[in-house]
Amino acid sequence: MQFQVSPKSLSEYSAEEWQARVDLAAAHRLAFIQGFSEGIFNHLTFVVPGKSDRYYQIPFGTHWSEVTASCFMEVGIDDGEVKSGEGEVERSCYCIHAPIHKALPQAKAVFHTHMPHASALTRLEDPRIKEIGQTEVGLSGAIAYDDEYTGPALDPAEGARLAKVIGDKTVLFMANHGISTVGATVAEAYDMLYYVERAAQVQIYAMWTGQKLKQLPAPVVEKTKRDYKDDHLYKGPTPAQRHFDALKRMLDRKEPDYAT
C-alpha cells in the first residue's frame, strides 16, 4: 500500500505527513494485534516530516486498537504543548520520547513498549540477549542496556539520560521496565520491536527447559554479524520495509479503517 488519503488530508497534510500518520497508525494496530501493548500506556512516536520541532503522539486514553491516521496530535519537542490536534499529552511519553527524538539523529521513530517476553528479561539480574541463535546474534550489536531503574519517567531529564545510554544503538533494554527501539522510519523501529520480542520469547522458552544455553562459537558469531550487516543481497526496499509493508497488507484486509 502506498497511502490512503482522507478528505481532511488533502488540505491539512502533505503526502509525506499523511504517509507517516498511516504508518504510525498501522504500527499501533499491529502492536496491539501482536501483543506488544499494555492498556492505554506505552508510546509509539514519530517526528513530523518537515517539522523537526514536533512529533506525533496519540491523545492520552486512546487504545491502540482504535488508533487512526487522523487522530494524532503534533506535540512540541521542546515544550510538550499540543501544536495541532486535540487531546491530552501523556506525561511519561513526552519525558521519554522528546529528549530521545531531539538527541539522536537515528531516532525519527521512538517506540516504547512493555512487551511481555522482552520486559520479563529486563526483570532479571542478567537481562542480556544471549548469542544462541542467528536472530539473537543479528540483534546483539544493536542493543544498549540500561542497568538503572529510576522510577516513572515524569521529567525530561530521564529521557535525556536514556538517550545517552542508547548512543548509536537502536534498541534499549530498560532495567526493570521495558524496551525502546528507534529508527529512521516507522518500519525500522517496528521491525526491531518485533524481532526483539521474538528473540526474548525464544530465549525464555529455552531457559524454561532448565538446560544450559548453547552459546554459538565465536567465529560463527562474527560471521553471522557480518552477514546481517551485508545489505547488497537485495535491491529495492530493505527487509524491514518489506516486513512492515506485508504487515500493512494484512491490516488492509482486516482493519482498513486505520488509514482514515
Salt bridges, closest charged atoms under 4 A:
GLU17 OE2 - LYS51 NZ 3.42
ASP23 OD1 - LYS248 NZ 2.55
GLU38 OE1 - HIS114 ND1 2.47
ASP53 OD1 - ARG54 NE 3.81
GLU74 OE2 - ARG21 NH2 3.99
GLU74 OE1 - LYS51 NZ 3.60
GLU74 OE1 - ARG54 NH1 2.80
ASP78 OD1 - LYS102 NZ 2.78
ASP79 OD2 - LYS83 NZ 2.72
GLU90 OE1 - HIS43 NE2 2.89
ASP126 OD2 - LYS130 NZ 2.35
GLU131 OE2 - LYS225 NZ 3.32
ASP146 OD2 - ARG161 NH2 2.85
ASP147 OD1 - ARG128 NH1 3.14
GLU148 OE1 - ARG161 NH1 3.92
GLU158 OE2 - ARG161 NH2 2.88
ASP191 OD1 - HIS243 ND1 2.72
GLU197 OE2 - HIS117 ND1 2.95
ASP227 OD2 - LYS223 NZ 2.69
ASP230 OD1 - HIS232 ND1 2.28
GLU255 OE1 - ARG29 NH1 2.75
ASP257 OD2 - ARG29 NH2 2.93
